[in-house]
Amino acid sequence: VQLQASGGGLVQAGGSLRLACAASGRTFSSYAMGWFRQAPGKEREFVAAISWSGRRTHYADSVKGRFTISRDNAKNTVYLQMNSLKPEDTAVYYCAARDFGRLDFVAATKAEYNYWGQGTQVTVSS
């Protein structure tokens, strides 16, 4: 599967952005999806994940209550709605996919994902 992330940009603290990750391939609906981010000089870190059905989600503590992950399997797209953005949310955001063979799992570590998108820059000004 190929992934294309979009929706990044420059926003003031307290603002909102919605990222999208469009996937190619007919089996998108069987993939668990995740969002990660990487700030300059830091490791890539987990942000949010969603199971193939959308029934299971998981968030990093740093974004819980502010970010929402969702998916539209008919459109082969996963979204990350980011509200109440903070300067520390500034990073390149990556989407990732993992096929669990229709098991309704989420994955929260980089090593669990097989496919990665190219990243989209999010910059939050103070």
C-alpha positions in Angstrom: 0.0 0.0 0.0 1.2 3.5 -0.8 0.4 6.4 1.6 0.1 10.1 0.9 -0.2 12.5 3.8 -1.5 16.0 3.5 -3.1 18.9 5.4 -0.1 20.2 7.3 0.6 23.9 7.6 1.3 26.8 9.8 -1.2 27.6 12.6 -1.2 29.7 15.7 -1.3 28.1 19.1 -4.8 27.1 20.1 -5.8 26.6 16.4 -6.8 23.4 14.6 -5.7 21.4 11.6 -6.9 18.2 10.0 -4.4 15.9 8.4 -5.4 13.3 5.9 -3.6 10.2 4.7 -4.8 8.7 1.4 -3.9 5.1 0.7 -3.8 3.3 -2.6 -4.7 -0.3 -2.9 -8.0 -2.3 -2.6 -7.2 -3.7 0.9 -7.0 -0.4 2.8 -10.0 -1.5 4.9 -8.0 -4.4 6.4 -5.1 -2.2 7.6 -4.6 -0.7 11.0 -3.4 2.9 10.7 -1.3 5.1 12.8 0.0 8.7 13.0 3.5 9.5 14.2 5.5 12.7 14.4 9.1 13.7 14.4 10.4 17.0 15.6 13.9 18.3 14.7 16.5 16.4 16.6 14.1 14.0 18.2 13.0 10.5 17.7 9.8 9.7 15.7 7.1 9.3 18.3 3.6 7.7 18.3 0.6 10.0 18.1 -2.5 8.0 17.5 -3.7 4.7 16.0 -6.9 3.2 14.7 -7.9 -0.4 14.0 -9.2 -1.5 10.6 -12.8 -1.2 11.7 -12.4 2.1 13.4 -13.8 0.6 16.6 -10.5 0.7 18.4 -8.3 3.8 18.9 -5.3 4.7 21.0 -3.6 8.0 21.7 -0.4 9.2 23.1 -0.9 10.9 26.5 0.4 14.2 25.1 -2.4 14.5 22.6 -5.3 12.7 24.4 -8.4 15.0 24.5 -7.0 17.3 21.7 -6.5 15.0 18.7 -9.0 12.6 17.1 -8.1 9.8 14.7 -10.8 8.5 12.3 -11.0 6.7 9.0 -13.3 6.4 6.0 -12.7 3.0 4.4 -14.9 3.9 1.4 -12.4 6.8 0.6 -9.3 4.9 1.6 -8.4 7.7 4.0 -7.5 8.2 7.6 -7.7 11.5 9.3 -6.1 13.2 12.3 -8.1 16.1 13.7 -5.8 18.3 15.8 -7.4 20.9 18.1 -5.9 23.2 20.7 -2.6 22.9 19.1 0.5 23.8 21.0 4.0 24.9 19.8 5.3 21.5 21.1 3.1 19.8 18.5 5.4 21.2 15.8 6.8 18.3 13.8 6.6 16.4 10.6 3.6 14.1 10.8 3.7 10.6 9.2 1.0 8.1 8.6 1.7 4.4 8.7 -0.2 1.1 7.9 -0.1 -2.4 9.2 -2.0 -5.4 8.0 -3.2 -7.5 11.0 -5.1 -9.9 8.8 -8.5 -8.5 9.8 -7.8 -8.7 13.5 -9.2 -5.5 15.0 -5.9 -4.4 16.6 -4.2 -1.1 17.0 -0.4 -0.6 17.0 1.5 2.0 18.9 5.1 1.4 18.0 7.1 2.2 14.9 8.3 -1.4 14.6 4.8 -2.7 14.1 4.1 -0.8 10.9 5.1 -2.0 7.5 4.2 1.0 5.3 4.9 4.7 5.8 3.9 7.9 4.0 6.2 10.8 3.2 5.2 13.1 6.0 3.5 16.5 6.2 4.9 19.5 8.2 2.9 21.0 11.0 4.2 24.2 12.5 2.4 25.8 15.5 3.5 29.3 16.4 3.2 30.8 19.9 
